[in-house]
Amino acid sequence: MVKDLTVDLGGIRLKNQVIPASGTFGFGLELASDMDLDVLGGISLKGTTREARYGNPTPRIAECESGMINSVGLQNPGIDVLVQEKVPALRKVYGGCVIANISGFSLDEYRECCAKADACEGIDIIEVNISCPNVHNGGMAFGTDARSAAEVTAAVKAVCRKPVFIKLSPNVTDIVAIARACEDAGADGLTLVNTFLGMRIDIARRKPVIANKMGGFSGRAVFPVALRMVYQVAHACQVPVMGCGGVASARDVIEMMMAGATAVQVGAENLRNPFACPEIIAELPRVMEELGIDSLKEIISAV
């Protein structure tokens, strides 16, 4: 039962399409002693900003049925530590696709961080998180406005030679309009979706569970909505899509690909089960055999 799991993502060949999503797999090093990282199609590293960030006040995680809410606040050591320490260390134990996830609070910060990531030999793809609040525009997230999303995309593309994927926020009324704006501004690909805005209340204490009151909702419960957005964007744009949101099984991966995803990121499921990605990859050939699929490239946008 030999099955072809390989895909071409923005000109980079992946041995399979399964990628741990940013923020759910650290910098790839945390599990290197417990699993063979080379089974993974790629790794999207923890979101990185210009300066080190300690993140939001605690508590910043809330459990939900079939999911979770987080408001970690982009805790990270900063771009210089990423390119000088984290990526070189990862490259000693991992030979697959390395995706740097970059966040910023201004166009200048995006430009500076992406330029440094682009110059780092061990990074293959730059994934730009535009769900951050624009400090120069009243705090509105870059990704909720088509013009702002396009401005970030153009600014990053001007300093990058490597493929640039823009990670879209689902907290918008028309995700296709945002996606098209990014594509028109030069994006090489799109990742969708980031987390949904959610909230939990401790009814005994009559207070929000999370210190910041609201946070990003992710997990199995969001899969149908994320799938719908992947389908809409993949059929409206020509650039490749990495699907993300509630993926927890090999069948979910195949469903995402049929909706139009070229590669598929696994997020919250990694936090529930750190071995989720290797298990999904191992299960894919059996499910492909059951469904009569020889190559996963054949089913991209099959619906």
C-alpha positions as CSV (number, residue, x, y, z in Angstrom):
1,M,0.0,0.0,0.0
2,V,2.3,2.7,-1.3
3,K,0.6,6.1,-1.2
4,D,1.9,9.5,-2.4
5,L,1.6,12.1,0.4
6,T,4.0,14.6,-1.2
7,V,2.8,18.1,-2.1
8,D,4.4,21.3,-3.6
9,L,3.9,24.3,-1.3
10,G,4.9,27.6,-2.8
11,G,7.7,25.9,-4.7
12,I,8.9,23.8,-1.8
13,R,8.4,20.0,-1.8
14,L,6.9,18.6,1.4
15,K,7.1,14.8,2.1
16,N,3.6,15.2,3.4
17,Q,1.1,17.9,4.1
18,V,0.8,17.7,7.9
19,I,2.3,20.7,9.7
20,P,2.0,21.6,13.4
21,A,0.5,25.1,13.6
22,S,2.3,28.0,15.2
23,G,1.9,28.3,18.9
24,T,1.2,24.6,19.4
25,F,4.6,23.0,18.8
26,G,7.0,25.5,20.3
27,F,10.2,26.0,18.3
28,G,10.2,22.3,17.3
29,L,12.9,21.5,19.8
30,E,10.7,20.7,22.8
31,L,9.7,17.3,21.4
32,A,12.8,16.4,19.5
33,S,13.9,13.9,22.1
34,D,10.5,12.2,22.1
35,M,9.7,11.8,18.4
36,D,11.3,11.8,15.0
37,L,10.6,15.3,13.8
38,D,11.5,14.3,10.2
39,V,8.2,12.5,9.8
40,L,6.5,16.0,9.7
41,G,5.8,17.7,6.4
42,G,6.8,21.0,8.0
43,I,6.8,22.9,11.3
44,S,5.3,26.4,11.8
45,L,7.4,27.9,14.7
46,K,6.0,29.8,17.6
47,G,4.9,33.4,16.7
48,T,7.8,35.8,16.9
49,T,7.9,39.6,17.3
50,R,10.7,42.2,17.2
51,E,11.3,42.3,20.9
52,A,10.9,39.6,23.5
53,R,7.4,39.4,25.0
54,Y,6.4,37.9,28.3
55,G,2.8,37.6,27.1
56,N,-0.5,38.5,28.8
57,P,-1.3,38.1,32.5
58,T,-2.6,34.8,33.8
59,P,-4.9,33.0,33.8
60,R,-4.7,32.9,30.0
61,I,-6.1,29.4,29.1
62,A,-9.7,28.3,29.4
63,E,-11.0,24.8,28.6
64,C,-14.1,24.5,26.5
65,E,-16.1,21.5,25.3
66,S,-14.4,20.4,22.1
67,G,-11.8,23.2,22.2
68,M,-10.0,25.8,24.2
69,I,-9.5,29.6,24.6
70,N,-6.1,31.1,24.9
71,S,-4.8,34.6,25.4
72,V,-1.1,33.9,25.7
73,G,-0.2,37.2,24.1
74,L,2.6,36.1,21.8
75,Q,5.1,35.2,24.5
76,N,8.4,34.7,22.6
77,P,12.1,35.5,22.9
78,G,12.2,37.9,19.9
79,I,13.3,37.7,16.3
80,D,17.1,37.8,17.0
81,V,16.9,34.8,19.3
82,L,14.8,33.0,16.7
83,V,17.2,33.4,13.8
84,Q,20.5,33.1,15.8
85,E,19.6,30.3,18.2
86,K,16.3,28.6,17.7
87,V,16.4,27.9,14.0
88,P,20.1,26.7,13.9
89,A,19.4,24.4,16.8
90,L,16.3,23.0,15.1
91,R,18.2,22.4,11.9
92,K,20.5,20.0,13.7
93,V,17.6,17.7,14.3
94,Y,15.1,18.4,11.5
95,G,15.5,18.5,7.7
96,G,12.0,19.3,6.6
97,C,10.3,22.6,5.9
98,V,10.7,25.3,8.6
99,I,8.1,28.0,8.6
100,A,8.8,31.2,10.6
101,N,5.6,32.8,12.0
102,I,6.0,36.5,12.3
103,S,3.8,39.0,14.2
104,G,4.0,42.7,14.4
105,F,2.3,45.8,15.7
106,S,3.4,48.2,12.9
107,L,4.5,48.0,9.3
108,D,8.1,48.7,10.4
109,E,8.1,45.8,12.8
110,Y,6.7,43.4,10.2
111,R,9.3,44.6,7.7
112,E,12.2,44.3,10.1
113,C,11.3,40.9,11.4
114,C,10.5,39.4,8.0
115,A,13.7,40.7,6.5
116,K,15.7,38.9,9.3
117,A,13.7,35.7,8.9
118,D,14.3,35.9,5.1
119,A,18.0,36.2,5.7
120,C,18.1,33.1,8.0
121,E,19.3,30.1,6.0
122,G,17.3,27.6,8.0
123,I,13.9,29.1,7.3
124,D,12.0,28.1,4.1
125,I,8.7,29.9,4.4
126,I,7.6,33.1,6.1
127,E,4.1,33.0,7.6
128,V,2.8,36.5,8.5
129,N,0.2,36.7,11.3
130,I,-2.0,39.7,10.6
131,S,-4.2,39.2,13.6
132,C,-2.2,41.7,15.7
133,P,-3.6,45.1,16.6
134,N,-2.2,48.0,14.5
135,V,-0.9,50.4,17.1
136,H,-0.9,53.2,14.5
137,N,-4.5,52.7,13.6
138,G,-6.4,52.7,16.8
139,G,-5.7,49.0,17.7
140,M,-7.7,47.4,14.9
141,A,-6.2,44.2,13.8
142,F,-4.4,44.4,10.4
143,G,-6.2,41.3,9.3
144,T,-9.7,42.7,9.7
145,D,-9.3,45.4,7.0
146,A,-8.5,44.6,3.4
147,R,-6.4,47.7,2.9
148,S,-4.3,47.1,6.0
149,A,-3.8,43.5,5.1
150,A,-2.6,44.4,1.7
151,E,-0.2,47.0,3.1
152,V,1.4,44.4,5.4
153,T,1.7,42.0,2.5
154,A,3.3,44.5,0.2
155,A,5.7,45.7,2.9
156,V,6.8,42.1,3.7
157,K,7.1,41.1,0.0
158,A,9.4,44.1,-0.6
159,V,12.0,42.6,1.8
160,C,11.6,38.9,1.2
161,R,12.8,36.5,-1.5
162,K,11.3,33.4,0.2
163,P,7.7,32.4,-0.1
164,V,5.4,34.6,2.0
165,F,2.1,33.1,3.4
166,I,-0.3,35.5,5.1
167,K,-2.2,34.0,8.0
168,L,-5.8,35.3,8.0
169,S,-8.1,36.1,10.9
170,P,-11.6,34.5,10.8
171,N,-13.0,37.4,12.8
172,V,-14.2,39.3,9.7
173,T,-17.4,39.6,7.7
174,D,-15.8,38.7,4.3
175,I,-12.7,36.6,4.5
176,V,-12.6,36.3,0.7
177,A,-12.1,40.1,0.3
178,I,-9.2,40.0,2.7
179,A,-7.7,37.0,1.0
180,R,-7.9,38.6,-2.5
181,A,-6.4,41.9,-1.2
182,C,-3.4,39.9,0.1
183,E,-3.1,37.9,-3.1
184,D,-3.2,41.1,-5.2
185,A,-0.5,42.6,-3.0
186,G,1.8,39.8,-3.8
187,A,1.2,37.0,-1.2
188,D,2.7,33.7,-2.4
189,G,0.1,31.8,-0.3
190,L,-2.5,32.0,2.5
191,T,-2.9,30.3,5.8
192,L,-6.4,30.1,7.3
193,V,-7.7,30.3,9.8
194,N,-6.3,31.8,13.0
195,T,-8.4,31.5,16.2
196,F,-11.9,32.8,16.7
197,L,-12.7,35.3,19.4
198,G,-14.3,33.6,22.4
199,M,-15.0,33.9,26.1
200,R,-15.7,31.9,29.2
201,I,-17.2,33.0,32.5
202,D,-16.6,31.5,35.9
203,I,-20.2,31.5,37.2
204,A,-19.2,30.9,40.8
205,R,-16.8,33.9,40.9
206,R,-18.9,35.9,38.4
207,K,-15.7,36.8,36.5
208,P,-14.2,35.9,33.1
209,V,-12.0,32.9,33.3
210,I,-9.2,34.6,31.3
211,A,-7.6,37.7,32.7
212,N,-8.0,39.5,29.4
213,K,-11.6,38.5,29.4
214,M,-11.6,37.2,25.8
215,G,-9.2,35.1,23.8
216,G,-8.7,32.9,20.7
217,F,-11.1,29.9,20.5
218,S,-9.7,26.8,18.7
219,G,-10.1,23.1,18.7
220,R,-12.4,20.5,17.1
221,A,-15.5,22.7,17.5
222,V,-14.3,25.2,14.9
223,F,-13.5,22.7,12.1
224,P,-16.7,23.2,10.0
225,V,-16.4,27.0,10.0
226,A,-12.6,26.8,9.2
227,L,-13.4,24.3,6.4
228,R,-16.0,26.7,4.9
229,M,-13.5,29.5,4.9
230,V,-10.8,27.4,3.3
231,Y,-13.2,26.4,0.6
232,Q,-14.3,29.9,-0.1
233,V,-10.8,31.3,-0.3
234,A,-9.2,28.4,-2.2
235,H,-11.9,28.8,-4.9
236,A,-11.6,32.6,-5.1
237,C,-7.8,32.8,-5.2
238,Q,-5.0,31.2,-7.2
239,V,-2.3,31.0,-4.6
240,P,-1.9,27.9,-2.4
241,V,-3.7,27.6,0.9
242,M,-2.6,26.0,4.2
243,G,-5.8,25.0,6.0
244,C,-6.0,25.2,9.7
245,G,-8.7,25.1,12.4
246,G,-9.9,22.1,14.4
247,V,-8.0,19.5,12.4
248,A,-7.7,16.4,14.6
249,S,-7.5,13.3,12.3
250,A,-6.4,11.9,8.9
251,R,-10.0,12.3,7.7
252,D,-10.0,16.0,8.7
253,V,-6.8,16.4,6.6
254,I,-8.4,14.9,3.6
255,E,-11.5,16.9,4.0
256,M,-9.4,20.1,4.2
257,M,-7.6,19.2,1.0
258,M,-10.8,18.4,-0.8
259,A,-12.0,21.9,0.2
260,G,-8.9,23.4,-1.4
261,A,-6.0,23.2,1.0
262,T,-2.6,22.2,-0.3
263,A,-1.1,21.6,3.2
264,V,-2.9,21.3,6.5
265,Q,-1.9,22.6,9.9
266,V,-2.8,20.9,13.1
267,G,-3.2,23.3,16.1
268,A,-5.0,22.7,19.3
269,E,-5.0,18.9,18.9
270,N,-1.2,19.1,19.6
271,L,-1.9,20.5,23.0
272,R,-4.2,17.7,23.8
273,N,-2.0,15.1,22.3
274,P,1.7,16.1,21.5
275,F,1.9,13.1,19.1
276,A,-1.1,14.0,17.1
277,C,0.8,14.9,13.9
278,P,2.8,11.7,13.7
279,E,-0.3,9.7,14.4
280,I,-2.3,11.5,11.7
281,I,0.6,11.0,9.1
282,A,0.8,7.3,10.0
283,E,-3.0,7.0,9.5
284,L,-3.2,8.8,6.2
285,P,-2.2,5.8,3.9
286,R,-4.9,3.6,5.5
287,V,-7.6,6.2,5.0
288,M,-6.4,6.9,1.5
289,E,-6.7,3.2,0.7
290,E,-10.2,3.0,2.1
291,L,-11.2,6.0,-0.1
292,G,-9.4,4.8,-3.2
293,I,-6.9,7.7,-3.2
294,D,-3.4,7.1,-4.5
295,S,-2.0,10.6,-4.3
296,L,-3.3,13.4,-2.1
297,K,-2.3,15.9,-4.8
298,E,-5.2,14.6,-6.8
299,I,-7.8,15.6,-4.3
300,I,-6.9,19.3,-3.8
301,S,-10.1,21.3,-4.5
302,A,-11.9,18.1,-5.4
303,V,-15.2,19.6,-4.2
